[in-house]
């Protein structure tokens, strides 16, 4: 057992809350761009809203989630380099990530530009698919911007620099409202205007953060300018970024499958509407655990990089206690307001009643997801992304989806059965991640991370030597 003083625990709680609060705000402000766009589209008619919603979901699943997951490799690389005071490596890792995500974005642009054809191939409504294809084409610049934005966000947050990003995200959100109004109603671009506003707002955020990195003295040691040496770390980055992307995408894809499966149930209109509302409420409260997850990832990676295994272990356990408390409070709130949630989203009594019966299940899923999110944050901080990808694959596709299908269609539990299948996946995740975290030898973990950082530094040194010999020759 750890010999920890109460003051140390209190200081760790303060550190994580000072990170989690702003990170929650950043995530919420960035997410709000899509919500604001859909609110404006909602005034253009039911077809426009359906098309924009489908396009937003499609781009999020095929593009944003993948880019965010790949950028999460910087939680490990930059976080541990910062803790080890190898500050120049943060710039190299970030530039490498920006290059890789830019290349990946090119392929995602091809997919996004063919949204209409893909949706029609998936037997979606022709008119909705046509509108979604139009909306997606104007979102193409936002796909490229999103990848660069995530790299810059990770670069700063692993240095515990978060408030400038809150400010830039807030400015982008305010400008976005004005852009939507001008492009939709003044320039009469309608559905195209909101998608274009999305793209412009994301690039504004990228430019604001990039400007801060360039001129701020806080980044003078970590960002020393662009260099081709960063490209020598591409393979090291891919070894972590691909499993990181799978960790996130396997979860996101599961929720999309659940929504698709709901369309095969009796009364699909009701089932799909209720599950979509449940997913919206779930996603809103997920932002809290997202902030805690990002905070513990930073704290664990920083402490491991600094060679302080005891502090890294304490950070993991403190975050776990905090998310359990938060999960209980959120769960109680969801259940107590179960008759209210439906009226926020719909005036149909059938929807309101059905949603009220679903909220206890959503509350349980929110609790377990919060716990696994924090444990996943610990995994990212330690560099366990590959192990996390295997756990998520087994949890969602060997347990979650089969349970959802069995409960919903075989046992006739309908939408509640689909969601209970997701709960079972979260439970499996928690068991595996918790077991790994509890059994971790943190002293050995520090040794492993220092060896890994030494290899990366040696690679960077060799690249300088190679360039010198090549240019001299």
RAHU-V70319 format. One record per residue. N is the residue number from 1. SS is DSSP state (helix for helix, strand for strand, loop for the rest). D_CENTER is the distance of its C-alpha to the mean C-alpha in Angstrom with 2 decimals. Layout:
BEGIN
n:N ss:SS d_center:D_CENTER
n:N ss:SS d_center:D_CENTER
END
This chain:
BEGIN
n:1 ss:loop d_center:33.07
n:2 ss:loop d_center:31.79
n:3 ss:loop d_center:34.28
n:4 ss:loop d_center:32.12
n:5 ss:loop d_center:33.63
n:6 ss:helix d_center:32.51
n:7 ss:helix d_center:32.11
n:8 ss:helix d_center:29.65
n:9 ss:helix d_center:27.46
n:10 ss:helix d_center:27.72
n:11 ss:helix d_center:26.82
n:12 ss:helix d_center:23.70
n:13 ss:helix d_center:22.68
n:14 ss:helix d_center:23.33
n:15 ss:helix d_center:21.35
n:16 ss:helix d_center:18.20
n:17 ss:helix d_center:18.68
n:18 ss:helix d_center:19.34
n:19 ss:helix d_center:15.97
n:20 ss:helix d_center:13.97
n:21 ss:helix d_center:15.73
n:22 ss:helix d_center:15.03
n:23 ss:helix d_center:11.34
n:24 ss:helix d_center:11.19
n:25 ss:helix d_center:13.36
n:26 ss:helix d_center:11.45
n:27 ss:helix d_center:8.30
n:28 ss:helix d_center:11.06
n:29 ss:helix d_center:13.16
n:30 ss:helix d_center:10.90
n:31 ss:helix d_center:10.19
n:32 ss:helix d_center:13.95
n:33 ss:helix d_center:14.98
n:34 ss:helix d_center:14.50
n:35 ss:helix d_center:16.11
n:36 ss:helix d_center:18.95
n:37 ss:helix d_center:19.58
n:38 ss:helix d_center:19.96
n:39 ss:helix d_center:22.24
n:40 ss:helix d_center:24.47
n:41 ss:helix d_center:24.52
n:42 ss:helix d_center:25.59
n:43 ss:helix d_center:28.84
n:44 ss:helix d_center:29.62
n:45 ss:loop d_center:30.23
n:46 ss:helix d_center:28.88
n:47 ss:helix d_center:28.69
n:48 ss:helix d_center:26.75
n:49 ss:helix d_center:24.18
n:50 ss:helix d_center:23.87
n:51 ss:helix d_center:23.55
n:52 ss:helix d_center:20.92
n:53 ss:helix d_center:18.84
n:54 ss:helix d_center:19.19
n:55 ss:helix d_center:18.44
n:56 ss:helix d_center:15.23
n:57 ss:helix d_center:14.11
n:58 ss:helix d_center:15.45
n:59 ss:helix d_center:13.86
n:60 ss:helix d_center:10.32
n:61 ss:helix d_center:11.08
n:62 ss:helix d_center:13.12
n:63 ss:helix d_center:11.63
n:64 ss:helix d_center:8.38
n:65 ss:helix d_center:6.40
n:66 ss:helix d_center:8.98
n:67 ss:helix d_center:8.93
n:68 ss:helix d_center:5.48
n:69 ss:helix d_center:6.55
n:70 ss:helix d_center:9.93
n:71 ss:helix d_center:9.45
n:72 ss:loop d_center:8.33
n:73 ss:helix d_center:12.01
n:74 ss:helix d_center:13.04
n:75 ss:helix d_center:12.12
n:76 ss:helix d_center:15.08
n:77 ss:helix d_center:17.27
n:78 ss:helix d_center:17.27
n:79 ss:helix d_center:17.07
n:80 ss:helix d_center:20.05
n:81 ss:helix d_center:21.93
n:82 ss:helix d_center:21.80
n:83 ss:helix d_center:23.05
n:84 ss:loop d_center:25.77
n:85 ss:loop d_center:26.75
n:86 ss:loop d_center:26.47
n:87 ss:loop d_center:25.17
n:88 ss:helix d_center:26.04
n:89 ss:helix d_center:23.71
n:90 ss:helix d_center:20.61
n:91 ss:helix d_center:21.79
n:92 ss:helix d_center:22.59
n:93 ss:helix d_center:19.26
n:94 ss:helix d_center:17.44
n:95 ss:helix d_center:20.04
n:96 ss:helix d_center:19.76
n:97 ss:helix d_center:16.01
n:98 ss:helix d_center:16.80
n:99 ss:helix d_center:19.62
n:100 ss:helix d_center:17.89
n:101 ss:helix d_center:15.03
n:102 ss:helix d_center:17.91
n:103 ss:helix d_center:19.79
n:104 ss:helix d_center:17.02
n:105 ss:helix d_center:16.64
n:106 ss:helix d_center:20.33
n:107 ss:helix d_center:20.01
n:108 ss:helix d_center:17.20
n:109 ss:helix d_center:19.62
n:110 ss:helix d_center:22.28
n:111 ss:helix d_center:20.30
n:112 ss:helix d_center:19.38
n:113 ss:helix d_center:23.04
n:114 ss:loop d_center:24.19
n:115 ss:helix d_center:22.14
n:116 ss:helix d_center:25.46
n:117 ss:helix d_center:27.07
n:118 ss:helix d_center:24.22
n:119 ss:helix d_center:24.08
n:120 ss:helix d_center:27.87
n:121 ss:helix d_center:27.92
n:122 ss:loop d_center:25.76
n:123 ss:loop d_center:28.56
n:124 ss:loop d_center:26.78
n:125 ss:loop d_center:29.07
n:126 ss:helix d_center:30.71
n:127 ss:helix d_center:30.61
n:128 ss:helix d_center:26.97
n:129 ss:helix d_center:26.06
n:130 ss:helix d_center:28.18
n:131 ss:helix d_center:26.57
n:132 ss:helix d_center:23.01
n:133 ss:helix d_center:24.17
n:134 ss:helix d_center:25.55
n:135 ss:helix d_center:22.47
n:136 ss:helix d_center:20.24
n:137 ss:helix d_center:22.77
n:138 ss:helix d_center:22.48
n:139 ss:loop d_center:18.66
n:140 ss:helix d_center:19.18
n:141 ss:helix d_center:19.27
n:142 ss:helix d_center:15.88
n:143 ss:helix d_center:14.39
n:144 ss:helix d_center:16.12
n:145 ss:helix d_center:15.27
n:146 ss:helix d_center:11.48
n:147 ss:helix d_center:11.66
n:148 ss:helix d_center:14.14
n:149 ss:helix d_center:12.36
n:150 ss:helix d_center:9.35
n:151 ss:helix d_center:12.29
n:152 ss:helix d_center:14.25
n:153 ss:helix d_center:11.77
n:154 ss:helix d_center:11.43
n:155 ss:helix d_center:15.20
n:156 ss:helix d_center:16.06
n:157 ss:helix d_center:14.02
n:158 ss:loop d_center:15.43
n:159 ss:loop d_center:18.76
n:160 ss:loop d_center:18.14
n:161 ss:loop d_center:18.51
n:162 ss:loop d_center:16.35
n:163 ss:helix d_center:18.82
n:164 ss:helix d_center:19.49
n:165 ss:helix d_center:15.90
n:166 ss:helix d_center:16.34
n:167 ss:helix d_center:19.58
n:168 ss:helix d_center:18.45
n:169 ss:helix d_center:15.66
n:170 ss:helix d_center:18.38
n:171 ss:helix d_center:20.90
n:172 ss:helix d_center:18.80
n:173 ss:helix d_center:18.30
n:174 ss:helix d_center:22.05
n:175 ss:helix d_center:23.06
n:176 ss:helix d_center:21.01
n:177 ss:helix d_center:23.15
n:178 ss:helix d_center:26.25
n:179 ss:helix d_center:25.27
n:180 ss:helix d_center:24.66
n:181 ss:helix d_center:28.04
n:182 ss:helix d_center:29.88
n:183 ss:helix d_center:28.58
n:184 ss:helix d_center:28.76
n:185 ss:helix d_center:31.98
n:186 ss:helix d_center:33.86
n:187 ss:loop d_center:33.34
n:188 ss:loop d_center:33.13
n:189 ss:loop d_center:30.37
n:190 ss:loop d_center:29.08
n:191 ss:helix d_center:26.02
n:192 ss:helix d_center:25.85
n:193 ss:helix d_center:25.80
n:194 ss:helix d_center:22.55
n:195 ss:helix d_center:20.73
n:196 ss:helix d_center:22.50
n:197 ss:helix d_center:21.66
n:198 ss:helix d_center:17.91
n:199 ss:helix d_center:18.55
n:200 ss:helix d_center:20.84
n:201 ss:helix d_center:18.64
n:202 ss:helix d_center:15.71
n:203 ss:helix d_center:18.47
n:204 ss:helix d_center:20.03
n:205 ss:helix d_center:17.02
n:206 ss:helix d_center:16.97
n:207 ss:helix d_center:20.73
n:208 ss:helix d_center:20.78
n:209 ss:helix d_center:18.51
n:210 ss:helix d_center:20.43
n:211 ss:helix d_center:23.63
n:212 ss:helix d_center:22.80
n:213 ss:helix d_center:22.11
n:214 ss:helix d_center:25.39
n:215 ss:helix d_center:27.63
n:216 ss:loop d_center:26.39
n:217 ss:helix d_center:28.46
n:218 ss:helix d_center:25.52
n:219 ss:helix d_center:24.25
n:220 ss:loop d_center:27.76
n:221 ss:loop d_center:27.58
n:222 ss:loop d_center:24.08
n:223 ss:loop d_center:24.31
n:224 ss:loop d_center:27.75
n:225 ss:loop d_center:27.32
n:226 ss:loop d_center:26.40
n:227 ss:loop d_center:28.11
n:228 ss:helix d_center:28.49
n:229 ss:helix d_center:28.34
n:230 ss:helix d_center:24.53
n:231 ss:helix d_center:24.91
n:232 ss:helix d_center:26.65
n:233 ss:helix d_center:23.42
n:234 ss:helix d_center:21.81
n:235 ss:helix d_center:22.64
n:236 ss:helix d_center:21.44
n:237 ss:helix d_center:18.05
n:238 ss:helix d_center:17.89
n:239 ss:helix d_center:18.96
n:240 ss:helix d_center:15.78
n:241 ss:helix d_center:13.25
n:242 ss:helix d_center:14.33
n:243 ss:helix d_center:13.90
n:244 ss:helix d_center:10.46
n:245 ss:helix d_center:9.53
n:246 ss:helix d_center:11.62
n:247 ss:helix d_center:10.13
n:248 ss:helix d_center:6.91
n:249 ss:helix d_center:9.16
n:250 ss:helix d_center:11.97
n:251 ss:helix d_center:10.44
n:252 ss:helix d_center:9.36
n:253 ss:helix d_center:12.77
n:254 ss:helix d_center:14.52
n:255 ss:helix d_center:13.92
n:256 ss:helix d_center:15.14
n:257 ss:helix d_center:18.09
n:258 ss:helix d_center:18.92
n:259 ss:helix d_center:19.26
n:260 ss:helix d_center:21.37
n:261 ss:helix d_center:23.45
n:262 ss:helix d_center:24.15
n:263 ss:loop d_center:26.03
n:264 ss:loop d_center:28.46
n:265 ss:loop d_center:29.50
n:266 ss:loop d_center:32.66
n:267 ss:loop d_center:32.14
n:268 ss:helix d_center:28.87
n:269 ss:helix d_center:28.64
n:270 ss:helix d_center:28.52
n:271 ss:helix d_center:26.22
n:272 ss:helix d_center:23.63
n:273 ss:helix d_center:23.87
n:274 ss:helix d_center:23.53
n:275 ss:helix d_center:20.60
n:276 ss:helix d_center:18.76
n:277 ss:helix d_center:19.60
n:278 ss:helix d_center:18.54
n:279 ss:helix d_center:15.07
n:280 ss:helix d_center:14.97
n:281 ss:helix d_center:16.24
n:282 ss:helix d_center:13.98
n:283 ss:helix d_center:10.83
n:284 ss:helix d_center:12.68
n:285 ss:helix d_center:13.42
n:286 ss:helix d_center:10.08
n:287 ss:helix d_center:9.23
n:288 ss:helix d_center:12.02
n:289 ss:helix d_center:10.96
n:290 ss:helix d_center:7.52
n:291 ss:helix d_center:10.09
n:292 ss:helix d_center:12.34
n:293 ss:helix d_center:10.10
n:294 ss:helix d_center:9.43
n:295 ss:helix d_center:13.13
n:296 ss:helix d_center:14.56
n:297 ss:helix d_center:12.95
n:298 ss:helix d_center:14.71
n:299 ss:helix d_center:17.80
n:300 ss:helix d_center:18.29
n:301 ss:helix d_center:17.90
n:302 ss:helix d_center:20.17
n:303 ss:helix d_center:22.74
n:304 ss:helix d_center:22.89
n:305 ss:helix d_center:23.37
n:306 ss:loop d_center:26.07
n:307 ss:loop d_center:27.77
n:308 ss:loop d_center:27.49
n:309 ss:helix d_center:26.71
n:310 ss:helix d_center:27.97
n:311 ss:helix d_center:25.64
n:312 ss:helix d_center:22.58
n:313 ss:helix d_center:23.71
n:314 ss:helix d_center:24.36
n:315 ss:helix d_center:20.91
n:316 ss:helix d_center:19.43
n:317 ss:helix d_center:21.99
n:318 ss:helix d_center:21.81
n:319 ss:helix d_center:18.07
n:320 ss:helix d_center:18.92
n:321 ss:helix d_center:21.78
n:322 ss:helix d_center:19.91
n:323 ss:helix d_center:17.22
n:324 ss:helix d_center:20.19
n:325 ss:helix d_center:22.02
n:326 ss:helix d_center:19.15
n:327 ss:helix d_center:18.65
n:328 ss:helix d_center:22.40
n:329 ss:helix d_center:22.68
n:330 ss:helix d_center:19.97
n:331 ss:helix d_center:21.53
n:332 ss:helix d_center:24.96
n:333 ss:helix d_center:23.96
n:334 ss:helix d_center:22.63
n:335 ss:helix d_center:25.87
n:336 ss:helix d_center:28.20
n:337 ss:loop d_center:26.92
n:338 ss:helix d_center:26.78
n:339 ss:helix d_center:29.64
n:340 ss:helix d_center:28.11
n:341 ss:helix d_center:24.66
n:342 ss:helix d_center:26.36
n:343 ss:helix d_center:28.56
n:344 ss:helix d_center:25.71
n:345 ss:helix d_center:24.58
n:346 ss:loop d_center:27.89
n:347 ss:loop d_center:31.65
n:348 ss:loop d_center:32.40
n:349 ss:helix d_center:33.85
n:350 ss:helix d_center:32.89
n:351 ss:helix d_center:29.18
n:352 ss:helix d_center:29.53
n:353 ss:helix d_center:31.38
n:354 ss:helix d_center:29.14
n:355 ss:helix d_center:25.98
n:356 ss:helix d_center:27.88
n:357 ss:helix d_center:28.51
n:358 ss:helix d_center:24.87
n:359 ss:helix d_center:23.51
n:360 ss:helix d_center:24.70
n:361 ss:helix d_center:22.83
n:362 ss:helix d_center:19.59
n:363 ss:helix d_center:20.31
n:364 ss:helix d_center:20.79
n:365 ss:helix d_center:17.59
n:366 ss:helix d_center:15.68
n:367 ss:helix d_center:17.64
n:368 ss:helix d_center:17.02
n:369 ss:helix d_center:13.28
n:370 ss:helix d_center:13.24
n:371 ss:helix d_center:15.48
n:372 ss:helix d_center:13.66
n:373 ss:helix d_center:10.34
n:374 ss:helix d_center:12.67
n:375 ss:helix d_center:14.53
n:376 ss:helix d_center:11.62
n:377 ss:helix d_center:11.14
n:378 ss:helix d_center:14.88
n:379 ss:helix d_center:14.67
n:380 ss:helix d_center:12.50
n:381 ss:helix d_center:14.97
n:382 ss:helix d_center:17.81
n:383 ss:loop d_center:16.81
n:384 ss:loop d_center:16.91
n:385 ss:helix d_center:14.24
n:386 ss:helix d_center:17.03
n:387 ss:helix d_center:18.20
n:388 ss:helix d_center:14.80
n:389 ss:helix d_center:14.65
n:390 ss:helix d_center:18.18
n:391 ss:helix d_center:17.55
n:392 ss:helix d_center:14.79
n:393 ss:helix d_center:17.17
n:394 ss:helix d_center:20.03
n:395 ss:helix d_center:18.43
n:396 ss:helix d_center:17.18
n:397 ss:helix d_center:19.77
n:398 ss:helix d_center:22.77
n:399 ss:helix d_center:22.52
n:400 ss:helix d_center:20.14
n:401 ss:helix d_center:21.12
n:402 ss:helix d_center:24.79
n:403 ss:helix d_center:24.99
n:404 ss:helix d_center:23.60
n:405 ss:helix d_center:26.22
n:406 ss:helix d_center:28.94
n:407 ss:helix d_center:28.47
n:408 ss:helix d_center:28.02
n:409 ss:helix d_center:30.71
n:410 ss:helix d_center:33.05
n:411 ss:loop d_center:33.25
n:412 ss:loop d_center:32.86
n:413 ss:loop d_center:30.25
n:414 ss:helix d_center:28.58
n:415 ss:helix d_center:25.26
n:416 ss:helix d_center:25.34
n:417 ss:helix d_center:25.83
n:418 ss:helix d_center:22.77
n:419 ss:helix d_center:20.61
n:420 ss:helix d_center:22.58
n:421 ss:helix d_center:21.70
n:422 ss:helix d_center:17.99
n:423 ss:helix d_center:19.26
n:424 ss:helix d_center:21.22
n:425 ss:helix d_center:18.28
n:426 ss:helix d_center:16.51
n:427 ss:helix d_center:19.93
n:428 ss:helix d_center:20.38
n:429 ss:helix d_center:17.09
n:430 ss:helix d_center:18.28
n:431 ss:helix d_center:21.72
n:432 ss:helix d_center:20.79
n:433 ss:helix d_center:18.29
n:434 ss:helix d_center:20.71
n:435 ss:helix d_center:23.64
n:436 ss:helix d_center:22.30
n:437 ss:helix d_center:21.40
n:438 ss:helix d_center:24.83
n:439 ss:loop d_center:26.73
n:440 ss:loop d_center:25.25
n:441 ss:loop d_center:27.97
n:442 ss:helix d_center:26.37
n:443 ss:helix d_center:29.40
n:444 ss:helix d_center:29.07
n:445 ss:helix d_center:25.34
n:446 ss:helix d_center:26.34
n:447 ss:helix d_center:28.97
n:448 ss:helix d_center:26.67
n:449 ss:helix d_center:24.18
n:450 ss:helix d_center:27.17
n:451 ss:helix d_center:28.53
n:452 ss:helix d_center:25.30
n:453 ss:helix d_center:25.25
n:454 ss:helix d_center:28.96
n:455 ss:helix d_center:28.48
n:456 ss:helix d_center:26.02
n:457 ss:helix d_center:28.46
n:458 ss:helix d_center:31.32
n:459 ss:helix d_center:29.64
n:460 ss:helix d_center:29.21
n:461 ss:helix d_center:32.83
n:462 ss:helix d_center:34.15
n:463 ss:helix d_center:32.58
n:464 ss:helix d_center:34.48
n:465 ss:helix d_center:37.61
n:466 ss:helix d_center:37.33
n:467 ss:helix d_center:37.00
n:468 ss:helix d_center:40.00
n:469 ss:helix d_center:42.14
n:470 ss:helix d_center:41.27
n:471 ss:helix d_center:42.02
n:472 ss:helix d_center:45.10
n:473 ss:loop d_center:46.41
END
